Amino acid sequence: MMKKTCTLAALMLTALVGMAHADEAAQMARGKELFTTAAVPACAVCHTLKDAGTEGAIGPVLDELQPDAARVARALKDGIGAMPSFKATMSEADIAAVALYVSKASGGAK
């Protein structure tokens, strides 16, 4: 009986890990879409990020800055310098998706 319980627990854990990876992949894809084209204005207009193939000339080069997700989310919510706040135009889920994407794509996620 113990062996069956351990096997079932291992299968459930594997399924949960798989769902988490699928969710992260979906968030990354949504974050990249928002970064490149879907946000208004699109982040790509101002920011350089190699993974996105963008070369903005106003904001910092994100590959050099390497912000973590919390820093990106704060900047999106509050605005910073010439960057406007996206709090009124983006959902919390979309802000989280862009933050995850930028942090991972720039090397800021440790």
Backbone as a chain_set.jsonl record, in Angstrom:
{"seq": "MMKKTCTLAALMLTALVGMAHADEAAQMARGKELFTTAAVPACAVCHTLKDAGTEGAIGPVLDELQPDAARVARALKDGIGAMPSFKATMSEADIAAVALYVSKASGGAK", "coords": {"N": [[0.82, -1.194, 0.0], [1.961, 1.245, 0.774], [3.821, 1.683, -1.241], [2.179, 2.167, -3.473], [0.96, 4.545, -2.651], [3.164, 6.291, -2.523], [3.92, 6.266, -5.202], [1.647, 7.387, -6.403], [1.711, 9.931, -5.198], [4.105, 10.88, -6.273], [3.439, 10.975, -8.986], [1.414, 12.917, -8.919], [2.879, 15.148, -8.054], [4.65, 15.424, -10.216], [2.806, 16.098, -12.213], [1.878, 18.559, -11.224], [4.234, 20.098, -11.333], [4.657, 20.065, -14.072], [2.379, 21.519, -14.904], [2.985, 23.983, -13.77], [5.243, 24.728, -15.242], [4.088, 24.922, -17.782], [2.314, 27.014, -17.318], [4.134, 29.069, -16.739], [5.43, 29.24, -19.208], [3.323, 30.137, -20.798], [2.856, 32.613, -19.566], [5.315, 33.861, -20.121], [5.175, 34.014, -22.926], [2.951, 35.704, -23.215], [3.939, 37.954, -21.882], [6.064, 38.675, -23.585], [4.64, 39.293, -25.897], [3.149, 41.525, -25.013], [5.277, 43.243, -24.373], [6.496, 43.656, -26.889], [4.441, 44.469, -28.721], [1.691, 44.657, -27.799], [1.165, 46.231, -25.468], [0.245, 49.602, -24.719], [1.791, 52.601, -24.74], [3.899, 50.332, -26.615], [6.462, 48.549, -24.932], [8.736, 48.065, -26.369], [9.148, 50.275, -27.955], [10.685, 52.056, -26.539], [12.64, 50.596, -25.12], [15.602, 48.573, -25.269], [15.953, 45.187, -25.803], [17.408, 42.234, -26.215], [16.31, 39.593, -26.551], [13.736, 40.182, -27.384], [14.231, 41.395, -29.722], [14.424, 44.144, -29.956], [15.273, 47.641, -30.209], [15.131, 50.129, -28.626], [15.447, 53.653, -27.991], [15.104, 55.363, -25.867], [14.515, 54.498, -23.162], [16.274, 52.582, -20.568], [18.752, 50.104, -21.519], [17.678, 46.996, -21.27], [18.967, 44.538, -21.172], [21.406, 45.211, -20.098], [20.719, 46.455, -17.694], [19.322, 44.436, -16.317], [16.899, 43.909, -14.661], [15.09, 42.626, -11.791], [11.973, 40.783, -11.443], [10.267, 42.079, -9.592], [11.184, 44.711, -9.622], [10.629, 45.468, -12.272], [7.822, 45.226, -12.274], [7.154, 47.235, -10.393], [8.029, 49.532, -11.795], [6.308, 49.417, -13.987], [3.822, 49.754, -12.731], [4.063, 52.193, -11.285], [5.374, 53.965, -12.956], [8.347, 55.615, -14.14], [10.801, 58.06, -14.339], [10.79, 59.105, -17.651], [9.045, 57.16, -18.335], [5.692, 56.131, -18.51], [3.047, 55.304, -16.142], [1.515, 52.127, -16.197], [-0.585, 51.238, -14.831], [-3.327, 51.842, -15.068], [-3.956, 50.837, -17.533], [-3.142, 48.234, -17.908], [-3.739, 44.909, -16.795], [-3.297, 43.299, -13.56], [-2.368, 40.713, -13.997], [-1.255, 40.935, -16.559], [0.762, 42.81, -16.069], [2.329, 41.28, -14.346], [3.085, 39.283, -16.151], [4.66, 40.69, -18.054], [6.661, 41.566, -16.332], [7.796, 39.114, -15.491], [8.672, 38.137, -17.987], [10.547, 40.172, -18.851], [12.408, 40.098, -16.745], [13.418, 37.472, -16.88], [14.247, 37.294, -19.602], [16.193, 39.259, -19.748], [18.097, 38.415, -18.017], [17.858, 39.074, -15.403], [16.395, 37.578, -13.598], [17.156, 35.49, -11.026]], "CA": [[0.0, 0.0, 0.0], [2.854, 2.396, 0.868], [4.438, 1.873, -2.553], [1.162, 2.78, -4.33], [0.78, 5.909, -2.17], [4.34, 7.056, -2.953], [3.85, 6.396, -6.655], [0.579, 8.352, -6.677], [2.211, 11.244, -4.793], [5.115, 11.271, -7.258], [2.71, 11.33, -10.215], [0.734, 14.198, -8.687], [3.921, 16.172, -8.02], [5.099, 15.593, -11.595], [1.747, 16.815, -12.92], [1.886, 19.943, -10.75], [5.433, 20.739, -11.883], [4.372, 20.247, -15.493], [1.42, 22.621, -15.042], [3.684, 25.222, -13.436], [6.09, 25.068, -16.393], [3.201, 25.343, -18.865], [1.817, 28.329, -16.936], [5.229, 30.014, -16.908], [5.636, 29.414, -20.65], [2.222, 30.985, -21.274], [3.136, 33.963, -19.057], [6.446, 34.392, -20.886], [4.689, 34.358, -24.266], [2.096, 36.891, -23.066], [4.825, 39.067, -21.546], [6.79, 39.088, -24.794], [3.65, 39.937, -26.771], [2.885, 42.857, -24.46], [6.502, 44.038, -24.486], [6.808, 44.007, -28.277], [3.385, 45.106, -29.516], [0.337, 44.779, -27.26], [1.017, 47.326, -24.498], [0.132, 50.919, -25.366], [2.684, 52.28, -25.852], [4.665, 49.092, -26.45], [7.754, 48.722, -24.248], [9.768, 47.992, -27.404], [9.362, 51.606, -28.529], [11.693, 52.763, -25.745], [13.65, 49.74, -24.496], [16.356, 47.556, -25.986], [15.973, 43.874, -25.173], [17.868, 41.333, -27.268], [15.368, 38.495, -26.749], [12.566, 40.697, -28.089], [14.675, 41.96, -31.0], [14.087, 45.57, -29.948], [16.363, 48.594, -30.037], [14.603, 51.43, -28.242], [16.5, 54.647, -27.751], [14.745, 56.287, -24.78], [14.671, 53.863, -21.857], [17.524, 51.846, -20.389], [18.961, 48.814, -22.18], [17.295, 46.046, -20.226], [19.987, 43.49, -21.085], [22.458, 45.719, -19.211], [20.116, 46.731, -16.381], [18.944, 43.139, -15.756], [16.029, 44.078, -13.49], [14.302, 41.472, -11.368], [10.548, 40.938, -11.74], [9.666, 43.065, -8.692], [11.566, 46.046, -10.106], [9.866, 45.725, -13.499], [6.422, 45.438, -11.887], [7.065, 48.575, -9.779], [8.153, 50.532, -12.853], [5.073, 49.383, -14.775], [2.711, 50.283, -11.935], [4.272, 53.562, -10.819], [6.092, 54.802, -13.914], [9.659, 56.03, -13.641], [11.399, 58.973, -15.317], [9.903, 59.394, -18.787], [8.136, 56.033, -18.525], [4.391, 56.323, -17.849], [2.46, 54.201, -15.392], [0.599, 51.291, -16.96], [-1.546, 50.735, -13.844], [-4.706, 52.011, -15.529], [-4.172, 50.23, -18.851], [-2.758, 46.823, -17.894], [-4.213, 44.144, -15.638], [-2.236, 42.768, -12.692], [-1.819, 39.521, -14.654], [-0.4, 41.382, -17.657], [1.955, 43.405, -15.458], [3.144, 40.154, -13.871], [3.634, 38.591, -17.322], [5.76, 41.506, -18.582], [7.734, 41.546, -15.328], [8.443, 37.806, -15.587], [9.378, 38.075, -19.262], [11.714, 41.052, -18.877], [13.422, 39.642, -15.787], [14.061, 36.248, -17.398], [14.894, 37.554, -20.896], [17.353, 40.139, -19.557], [19.039, 37.781, -17.103], [17.645, 39.618, -14.069], [15.84, 36.55, -12.708], [18.242, 34.638, -10.506]], "C": [[0.869, 1.265, 0.0], [3.461, 2.731, -0.491], [3.465, 2.565, -3.501], [0.953, 4.246, -3.941], [1.939, 6.796, -2.623], [4.314, 7.289, -4.448], [2.791, 7.43, -7.039], [1.041, 9.767, -6.32], [3.24, 11.756, -5.791], [4.45, 11.688, -8.569], [2.015, 12.679, -10.073], [1.737, 15.34, -8.687], [4.437, 16.458, -9.428], [4.071, 16.386, -12.399], [1.729, 18.286, -12.512], [3.077, 20.723, -11.3], [5.22, 21.018, -13.366], [3.417, 21.396, -15.732], [2.1, 23.949, -14.749], [4.567, 25.668, -14.596], [5.245, 25.559, -17.557], [2.661, 26.74, -18.583], [2.896, 29.39, -17.133], [5.503, 30.282, -18.39], [4.559, 30.316, -21.24], [2.427, 32.432, -20.812], [4.269, 34.616, -19.832], [5.998, 34.825, -22.277], [3.824, 35.614, -24.213], [2.955, 38.115, -22.749], [5.579, 39.58, -22.756], [5.858, 39.806, -25.761], [3.353, 41.357, -26.299], [4.093, 43.763, -24.656], [6.695, 44.535, -25.915], [5.707, 44.789, -28.98], [2.097, 45.451, -28.779], [0.137, 45.872, -26.216], [0.943, 48.64, -25.272], [0.643, 51.982, -24.416], [3.466, 51.005, -25.554], [6.019, 49.406, -25.814], [8.901, 48.805, -25.259], [10.068, 49.343, -28.042], [10.541, 52.287, -27.833], [12.866, 51.895, -25.298], [14.307, 48.779, -25.466], [16.33, 46.283, -25.152], [16.251, 42.862, -26.281], [16.847, 40.246, -27.576], [14.144, 38.931, -27.554], [12.93, 41.267, -29.461], [14.397, 43.448, -31.104], [15.312, 46.429, -29.675], [15.803, 49.981, -29.759], [15.723, 52.372, -27.861], [16.225, 55.562, -26.559], [15.039, 55.687, -23.412], [15.984, 53.122, -21.75], [17.552, 50.556, -21.213], [18.738, 47.749, -21.114], [18.28, 44.895, -20.093], [21.141, 43.919, -20.175], [21.929, 45.931, -17.796], [19.79, 45.443, -15.626], [18.058, 43.269, -14.51], [15.351, 42.77, -13.095], [12.828, 41.783, -11.597], [9.883, 41.999, -10.858], [9.966, 44.489, -9.16], [10.793, 46.424, -11.365], [8.407, 46.023, -13.159], [6.225, 46.811, -11.259], [7.111, 49.661, -10.84], [6.887, 50.576, -13.698], [3.914, 50.018, -14.019], [2.865, 51.768, -11.633], [4.822, 54.506, -11.879], [7.427, 55.19, -13.297], [10.311, 56.895, -14.714], [10.399, 59.314, -16.404], [8.88, 58.28, -19.02], [6.825, 56.265, -17.785], [4.004, 55.111, -17.009], [1.512, 53.441, -16.314], [-0.503, 50.729, -16.066], [-2.989, 50.792, -14.344], [-4.995, 51.269, -16.837], [-3.799, 48.753, -18.935], [-3.298, 46.148, -16.637], [-3.02, 43.704, -14.793], [-1.57, 41.557, -13.344], [-0.885, 39.917, -15.791], [0.874, 42.04, -17.14], [2.891, 42.302, -14.981], [3.797, 39.417, -15.041], [4.801, 39.373, -17.919], [6.938, 41.472, -17.622], [8.504, 40.228, -15.383], [9.274, 37.734, -16.864], [10.649, 38.908, -19.25], [12.794, 40.548, -17.935], [14.145, 38.402, -16.309], [14.829, 36.523, -18.688], [16.163, 38.401, -20.751], [18.444, 39.513, -18.676], [18.899, 38.299, -15.682], [17.064, 38.623, -13.078], [16.952, 35.615, -12.294], [17.69, 33.326, -10.029]], "O": [[0.557, 2.238, -0.687], [3.601, 3.899, -0.851], [3.865, 3.454, -4.253], [0.787, 5.097, -4.814], [1.721, 7.926, -3.059], [4.644, 8.378, -4.919], [3.029, 8.261, -7.915], [0.782, 10.706, -7.074], [3.245, 12.943, -6.12], [4.871, 12.664, -9.19], [2.028, 13.489, -10.999], [1.471, 16.395, -9.263], [4.637, 17.617, -9.79], [4.441, 17.258, -13.185], [1.582, 19.163, -13.363], [2.935, 21.883, -11.689], [5.568, 22.092, -13.855], [3.614, 22.176, -16.663], [1.819, 24.944, -15.417], [4.632, 26.859, -14.901], [5.629, 26.502, -18.248], [2.559, 27.563, -19.494], [2.616, 30.48, -17.631], [5.775, 31.417, -18.78], [4.849, 31.163, -22.085], [2.198, 33.367, -21.579], [4.192, 35.799, -20.164], [6.397, 35.886, -22.754], [3.948, 36.49, -25.068], [2.72, 39.195, -23.292], [5.719, 40.79, -22.935], [6.237, 40.805, -26.372], [3.312, 42.286, -27.106], [3.95, 44.918, -25.057], [7.02, 45.703, -26.129], [6.006, 45.689, -29.765], [1.465, 46.455, -29.106], [-0.97, 46.395, -26.093], [1.517, 48.765, -26.354], [0.014, 52.249, -23.393], [3.669, 50.642, -24.396], [6.641, 50.419, -26.132], [9.891, 49.505, -25.047], [11.143, 49.529, -28.612], [11.305, 53.012, -28.47], [13.972, 52.403, -25.115], [13.663, 48.239, -26.366], [16.64, 46.293, -23.96], [15.426, 42.662, -27.173], [16.547, 39.999, -28.744], [13.583, 38.143, -28.315], [12.051, 41.583, -30.262], [14.161, 43.967, -32.195], [16.256, 46.007, -29.007], [15.979, 50.9, -30.56], [16.807, 51.947, -27.46], [17.029, 56.447, -26.268], [15.731, 56.297, -22.597], [16.731, 53.034, -22.724], [16.511, 49.997, -21.556], [19.521, 47.624, -20.172], [18.419, 44.329, -19.009], [21.781, 43.074, -19.549], [22.61, 45.622, -16.818], [19.971, 45.381, -14.41], [18.423, 42.797, -13.433], [15.073, 41.919, -13.939], [12.474, 42.92, -11.909], [9.023, 42.74, -11.333], [9.102, 45.364, -9.101], [10.352, 47.565, -11.509], [7.823, 46.965, -13.694], [5.239, 47.487, -11.552], [6.324, 50.607, -10.797], [6.439, 51.656, -14.085], [3.112, 50.743, -14.607], [1.895, 52.521, -11.718], [4.746, 55.724, -11.719], [7.612, 55.104, -12.083], [10.366, 56.498, -15.878], [9.288, 59.761, -16.116], [7.953, 58.443, -19.814], [6.824, 56.558, -16.59], [4.573, 54.03, -17.157], [0.794, 54.043, -17.112], [-1.264, 49.855, -16.482], [-3.78, 49.889, -14.07], [-6.157, 51.094, -17.204], [-4.107, 48.092, -19.926], [-3.312, 46.737, -15.556], [-1.878, 43.733, -15.251], [-0.353, 41.392, -13.256], [0.167, 39.302, -15.969], [1.948, 41.847, -17.71], [4.103, 42.377, -15.186], [4.941, 38.975, -14.931], [5.827, 38.783, -18.258], [8.087, 41.36, -18.05], [9.734, 40.228, -15.328], [10.434, 37.324, -16.836], [11.718, 38.409, -19.602], [13.974, 40.566, -18.284], [15.366, 38.302, -16.186], [15.948, 36.037, -18.853], [17.095, 38.27, -21.545], [19.564, 40.017, -18.603], [19.738, 37.995, -14.833], [17.212, 38.788, -11.867], [17.614, 35.015, -13.141], [18.443, 32.474, -9.557]]}, "num_chains": 1, "name": "protein.A"}
